[in-house]
């Protein structure tokens, strides 16, 4: 089946949704870790929020590439 404009849009929206979901999920995990460290030590040596945000975006991007390749061929 030939890719159409609709197929490409579906791929883009699916990939964007997967990346966004993983990035937000990992960011909230990072926020939780930061809050726990701040409550116990009054500081955090590194920002887990940003670290986990980028990690989640990377994992989401890799999974999106894998998922999108199977949607419309």
Secondary structure, DSSP 4 states (H G I P E B T S, - for coil): ----HHHHHHHHHHHHHHHHHHHHHHHHHHHHHHHHHHHHHSS-SS-HHHHHHHHHHHHHHHHHHHHHHHH--
